[in-house]
């Protein structure tokens, strides 16, 4: 089974290598992951969610606390979210994940990025900055805010 947190084709939003061997690739990966995290926040169907709920979703992109902060700060600067009293309000207006167009379903041997369960059907969310996944069928809905 491929490691969904590794830098394989199955997990394009994986964390950059921490050994610093290839800083240029690491910087590109960090930037791509930042943009995927921002797009994830922009496409949430929840009008408002707690900071821990938002961080839970961002952790499907990265486990790096500094990158998580960077994603939140950049999303706020771009007007995608507003932070108030430990909650995030998301910008509404039709920017949600279209399951027909933006979610690719693939058969294989995967591990869900959200819950870690072994899955044979992976759901991958396609954003402009890259693809995020794999997720199980219920986790992809939770990550995008379709289900609580």
N, C-alpha and C positions, 0 to 999 in steps of 0.2 A: 504494500500500500504506500502511495506517495504521501509525504508529509505536507499537509496543507499549509503549514506555516513556513515551509522551505521556499526556495526560490525557483520552483519548477513551474512549468506551464499551467499546472492546475491551480496555482495560487499566486497570481500576479501581484497581489498586494502584500506580499510577505515583507518582513523586516529586512533592512539591508544588513550585510555582514558586519559584525562588530569588530572584526580584526583589523580594519582599516587598510587592508591590502589594496583594494581598489576604491579609493575615495571618490573618484569621478562617478563610477557606477553607483556607489552608495548615495551620493548626492542626487543623482537622477532618480533613483529608487525612492528616496525620501520625498522628493518633490512630487513624484507620481502618486505616492501614497497619501500625501497631504491633499492633493487634488481629488483623489477618490474619496477621502474622508469628508471633504467639503461637499462634494456632489451627493454623498450619502445623506448628509444633514439637509441639503437643499431638497432632496426627494422624499423626506419623511412625511408620512401622512398624518402624523400627530401634530396638532396645533401647538401643544405645549407638552414638555416632558421634563422630568427632574434631571439635574446634572448627572447623577449616577446612572440613570437610564440612557442618557446620551453617551456617556463614557462606555457603557456596556456595548453599545452599537459601534462606537469608534474602535473598540478593541477587536472587532472583526477585521479591521484594516491594519492596526498596529497595537502592540503592547507597550510601546515606548511612551512613558509619561510626558517627555518633552515634546514628542510629535503630537500627542493627544492635545496638549496645551496649544501647540502651534495651529492645529486644525481648528480648534474652538476660537482662538484669537483671530485667525484669518477669516473664518466664516462670519464672525461678528463684524470685522472691518468691512467686509463685502456686503453687509446688510442681509445676509442669509438667515442669521439668528439674532435674537436679542436676549441677553442674559439679565435676569432679574431675580433676586432673592432665592438663589439656588435652583432656578428653573430656566429652561430655554423656551423661548417662543420661536417657532419656525415660520418662515415666510410661506404663506399659502398662495394659491393662485394657479393650480393646475400642474405644478411641478411635482409629480409623484411618479413612482416607478410603474410603467406600463408592463404588466406581466406578459402581454402578448408580444410586445416588441423588444423589451429590455431584459427579459429573463430567458437565458438559454438553459435547456435541460439536457444533460448528458448522462449516459450510463457508464458505470465504471466502478472502481473500488476507491471510495473517498472517505474523508473524515470531515464532518461538519465543522466549519470555522467558528461557529457560535457555541455549540454544545459539546463538540468532540465525539459525537456518536459516529459509528461506522455506517456509511450509507452507500447504496448501490446506484442511486439516482441523485446526481448533484445538480443544484440550481445555482446558476452563475448570473449575477446582476451586471449588466453592461452599462458602463458610464462612458462619457467621452474620454476621461483620463485613463480608463482601463476597466478590467473586469474584476469583480469581487465575488469570491466563493471558494469552494463549494459550500452550499447549505442544504440541509434537508428541507422538505416541503413546508413544514411548520416554522422552521427557523428563518427561512427567507422572508416569510410574512412578518415575523416579529422584528427582524432587522430593519425592514422597510417601513414598519409602523402599520402594516395592514391588519395585524392582530396584536393584541396586548399580551 
